[in-house]
């Protein structure tokens, strides 16, 4: 007479449980080994280069340049893939009233917070007035004014240099009104002189965009766009550019910005080489 069948389920029998556990552990060990082996030979993930930080500073003309560059981004792969455009220009500011807004201190602060590799600066529209600093007034009609204003320019330049950033100072464009145009040209001379006298290779003066690059710079409300179509390029106030005009200025400045960054040792993608 045979022995009765065991009433213990097969899944609960000691021998079967041990062999199943061993097999499971062996399989897990093999999988882990293969995973580690694959990880050892896997290609390291390539990290994208951080974007170059450019701080646009100054008055409303500096803000217009920033606007031109943001409009240019979709058309320029170099801008889209390489550059972070910081908007820091302040309308109605300048260098003559530091007690109201001081660009000398602001450039230093931006250098520590935003940490740009490059400042792009344009201002002067609000500086057709005397310089007031520490309670002392230097009238714009006095012989001392040019030296005093240039002193303020130099102080701003030194702030940019102190935070180890390059700076492109863009001159003021031609103005419609004769007095405003004369003042803009005088200011441009002071900007250029201050930069030349400082002698820092990271800081450069950039001539303003001109409708006729090889001729005399004269104000004109209309001009050709990049495709030759006549458009309104200057605003009705006779001082600022329209949005379309700001794009023309940005297109003019982009190669100069790239050259400045390359000179400073900044790595840019191949899109910036074309």
C-alpha positions as CSV (number, residue, x, y, z in Angstrom):
1,X,0.0,0.0,0.0
2,X,1.5,3.3,-1.0
3,X,2.2,6.3,1.2
4,X,-0.4,9.0,1.1
5,X,0.4,12.2,-0.9
6,X,1.7,15.0,1.1
7,X,-0.9,17.5,2.1
8,X,1.6,20.4,2.1
9,X,1.4,22.5,-1.1
10,X,4.5,22.4,-3.3
11,X,5.1,26.1,-3.0
12,X,5.5,25.7,0.8
13,X,7.9,22.7,0.7
14,X,11.3,23.7,2.1
15,X,13.4,22.2,-0.7
16,X,11.5,24.0,-3.4
17,X,11.6,27.4,-1.7
18,X,15.4,27.3,-1.3
19,X,16.1,26.4,-4.9
20,X,13.7,29.1,-6.1
21,X,15.4,31.7,-3.9
22,X,18.8,30.7,-5.2
23,X,17.6,31.0,-8.8
24,X,16.1,34.4,-8.1
25,X,19.2,35.8,-6.5
26,X,21.4,34.4,-9.2
27,X,19.3,36.1,-11.8
28,X,19.3,39.4,-10.0
29,X,23.1,39.2,-9.6
30,X,23.5,38.5,-13.3
31,X,21.3,41.5,-14.2
32,X,23.2,43.8,-11.8
33,X,26.5,42.6,-13.2
34,X,25.3,43.3,-16.8
35,X,24.0,46.7,-15.8
36,X,27.3,47.7,-14.1
37,X,29.2,46.4,-17.1
38,X,27.1,48.4,-19.4
39,X,27.5,51.5,-17.3
40,X,31.2,51.2,-17.3
41,X,31.3,51.2,-21.1
42,X,28.5,53.7,-21.7
43,X,29.3,57.0,-23.3
44,X,29.3,59.9,-20.8
45,X,26.4,62.3,-21.3
46,X,27.5,65.5,-23.0
47,X,26.6,68.6,-21.1
48,X,25.6,71.7,-23.0
49,X,27.9,74.7,-22.6
50,X,26.3,77.4,-20.4
51,X,25.1,80.4,-22.3
52,X,27.2,83.6,-22.5
53,X,25.6,86.3,-20.4
54,X,25.3,89.7,-22.0
55,X,23.9,92.6,-19.9
56,X,22.3,95.4,-21.9
57,X,22.6,98.6,-19.9
58,X,22.1,102.4,-20.2
59,X,19.1,104.5,-20.9
60,X,16.2,103.9,-23.4
61,X,18.7,103.6,-26.2
62,X,20.3,100.7,-24.5
63,X,16.9,99.2,-23.9
64,X,16.1,99.6,-27.6
65,X,19.3,97.6,-28.5
66,X,18.1,94.8,-26.1
67,X,14.8,94.8,-27.9
68,X,16.5,94.6,-31.3
69,X,18.5,91.6,-30.2
70,X,15.4,89.7,-28.8
71,X,13.7,90.2,-32.1
72,X,16.8,88.9,-33.9
73,X,17.0,85.7,-31.8
74,X,14.6,83.6,-34.0
75,X,16.7,84.5,-37.1
76,X,20.2,84.0,-35.6
77,X,21.2,80.5,-34.4
78,X,24.2,82.0,-32.7
79,X,22.1,84.1,-30.5
80,X,19.5,81.4,-29.8
81,X,22.0,78.7,-28.8
82,X,24.8,80.8,-27.2
83,X,23.6,83.9,-25.5
84,X,21.5,85.0,-22.6
85,X,20.3,88.5,-23.1
86,X,19.9,90.4,-19.8
87,X,17.6,93.5,-19.8
88,X,19.0,96.0,-17.3
89,X,18.7,99.4,-19.1
90,X,16.7,102.0,-17.2
91,X,14.7,104.7,-19.0
92,X,15.4,108.3,-18.0
93,X,18.8,107.5,-16.5
94,X,22.3,108.8,-17.3
95,X,25.5,109.8,-15.7
96,X,24.7,113.4,-14.6
97,X,22.5,112.6,-11.7
98,X,24.1,109.8,-9.7
99,X,22.0,110.6,-6.6
100,X,18.9,109.5,-8.6
101,X,20.5,106.5,-10.3
102,X,24.2,105.7,-10.3
103,X,25.4,103.5,-13.2
104,X,28.8,103.3,-11.6
105,X,27.4,101.4,-8.7
106,X,24.8,99.5,-10.8
107,X,27.4,98.1,-13.2
108,X,29.3,96.8,-10.1
109,X,26.1,95.3,-8.7
110,X,25.2,93.6,-11.9
111,X,28.7,92.2,-12.2
112,X,28.3,90.5,-8.9
113,X,24.7,89.3,-9.4
114,X,24.1,88.6,-13.1
115,X,27.8,88.0,-13.7
116,X,27.9,88.9,-17.4
117,X,30.8,88.3,-19.7
118,X,29.9,91.4,-21.6
119,X,28.1,94.7,-21.0
120,X,26.5,96.5,-24.0
121,X,26.0,100.1,-23.0
122,X,24.3,103.1,-24.6
123,X,23.2,106.2,-22.9
124,X,23.3,110.0,-23.1
125,X,19.9,111.1,-24.1
126,X,19.1,112.3,-20.6
127,X,22.5,114.0,-20.0
128,X,21.9,117.3,-21.8
129,X,22.2,119.0,-18.4
130,X,24.7,119.9,-15.7
131,X,26.5,117.2,-13.7
132,X,25.5,117.1,-10.0
133,X,27.7,115.0,-7.8
134,X,28.0,115.1,-4.0
135,X,26.2,118.4,-4.0
136,X,28.6,120.0,-6.5
137,X,27.1,121.4,-9.7
138,X,29.1,121.5,-13.0
139,X,27.1,123.5,-15.5
140,X,27.0,122.1,-19.0
141,X,27.9,125.6,-20.4
142,X,31.1,125.8,-18.5
143,X,34.6,124.8,-19.7
144,X,34.9,122.3,-16.9
145,X,31.9,120.3,-18.1
146,X,33.6,118.0,-20.7
147,X,36.2,116.8,-18.3
148,X,33.6,116.3,-15.5
149,X,31.4,114.3,-17.8
150,X,34.3,112.2,-19.0
151,X,35.2,111.6,-15.4
152,X,31.8,110.0,-14.9
153,X,32.2,107.9,-18.0
154,X,35.6,106.7,-16.8
155,X,34.1,105.7,-13.4
156,X,31.5,103.6,-15.2
157,X,34.2,101.9,-17.3
158,X,36.2,101.1,-14.3
159,X,33.2,99.4,-12.6
160,X,32.8,97.1,-15.6
161,X,36.6,96.3,-15.6
162,X,36.5,95.6,-11.9
163,X,34.1,92.7,-12.3
164,X,36.2,91.2,-15.1
165,X,33.7,91.9,-17.9
166,X,34.2,93.2,-21.4
167,X,32.2,96.3,-22.4
168,X,31.0,97.7,-25.8
169,X,29.9,101.3,-25.5
170,X,27.6,102.1,-28.4
171,X,27.6,105.7,-29.5
172,X,24.4,107.8,-29.9
173,X,22.9,107.9,-33.4
174,X,22.2,111.0,-35.4
175,X,19.3,113.1,-34.0
176,X,16.7,115.1,-35.9
177,X,16.9,118.3,-33.9
178,X,20.2,120.3,-34.4
179,X,20.9,120.9,-30.7
180,X,20.3,117.2,-29.8
181,X,22.4,116.0,-32.7
182,X,25.3,118.3,-31.7
183,X,25.1,117.1,-28.1
184,X,25.0,113.4,-29.2
185,X,28.2,113.9,-31.3
186,X,29.9,115.8,-28.5
187,X,29.0,113.0,-26.1
188,X,30.3,110.3,-28.5
189,X,33.6,112.1,-28.6
190,X,33.8,112.0,-24.8
191,X,32.9,108.3,-24.7
192,X,35.6,107.5,-27.3
193,X,38.2,109.6,-25.6
194,X,37.5,108.1,-22.1
195,X,37.8,104.6,-23.5
196,X,41.0,105.3,-25.4
197,X,42.6,107.0,-22.3
198,X,41.6,104.0,-20.0
199,X,43.4,101.7,-22.4
200,X,41.7,98.5,-21.3
201,X,41.6,96.0,-24.3
202,X,38.3,94.5,-23.0
203,X,36.5,97.9,-23.3
204,X,35.8,99.4,-26.8
205,X,33.8,102.2,-28.2
206,X,31.5,101.3,-31.1
207,X,30.4,103.9,-33.7
208,X,26.7,104.1,-33.9
209,X,24.8,102.4,-36.7
210,X,24.6,104.7,-39.7
211,X,22.2,104.7,-42.6
212,X,25.1,105.4,-44.9
213,X,28.1,103.5,-43.4
214,X,30.7,105.3,-45.6
215,X,29.2,108.8,-45.6
216,X,28.2,111.4,-43.2
217,X,25.8,110.3,-40.5
218,X,22.5,112.1,-41.0
219,X,19.1,111.6,-39.5
220,X,16.5,109.9,-41.6
221,X,13.1,108.6,-40.6
222,X,13.1,105.9,-43.3
223,X,15.6,103.5,-44.6
224,X,16.0,100.1,-46.2
225,X,15.6,96.9,-44.1
226,X,17.8,93.9,-44.5
227,X,16.1,93.0,-47.8
228,X,16.1,96.5,-49.2
229,X,12.5,97.4,-48.5
230,X,12.0,101.0,-47.3
231,X,10.6,101.1,-43.8
232,X,10.4,103.5,-40.9
233,X,13.5,103.1,-38.8
234,X,13.3,106.1,-36.5
235,X,10.6,107.0,-34.0
236,X,8.5,110.1,-34.2
237,X,10.5,111.8,-31.4
238,X,13.5,112.1,-33.7
239,X,15.8,110.4,-31.2
240,X,14.9,106.7,-30.8
241,X,14.7,103.9,-33.3
242,X,11.5,102.0,-34.2
243,X,11.4,98.3,-33.4
244,X,12.4,97.6,-37.0
245,X,15.3,100.1,-36.7
246,X,16.5,98.5,-33.4
247,X,16.7,95.2,-35.3
248,X,19.0,96.9,-37.9
249,X,21.2,98.1,-35.1
250,X,21.3,94.7,-33.5
251,X,22.3,93.1,-36.8
252,X,25.1,95.7,-37.1
253,X,26.3,95.0,-33.5
254,X,26.1,91.2,-33.5
255,X,29.4,90.6,-35.4
256,X,31.1,93.1,-33.1
257,X,29.8,91.3,-30.0
258,X,31.0,87.9,-31.3
259,X,34.4,89.3,-32.0
260,X,34.6,90.8,-28.5
261,X,33.6,87.5,-26.9
262,X,36.1,85.5,-29.0
263,X,38.9,87.9,-28.1
264,X,38.0,87.4,-24.4
265,X,38.4,83.6,-24.8
266,X,34.7,82.8,-24.7
267,X,33.8,79.5,-26.4
268,X,31.0,79.9,-28.9
269,X,29.3,77.3,-31.1
270,X,29.9,76.8,-34.8
271,X,26.7,78.8,-35.5
272,X,28.6,81.9,-34.5
273,X,31.4,81.3,-37.0
274,X,29.2,81.9,-40.1
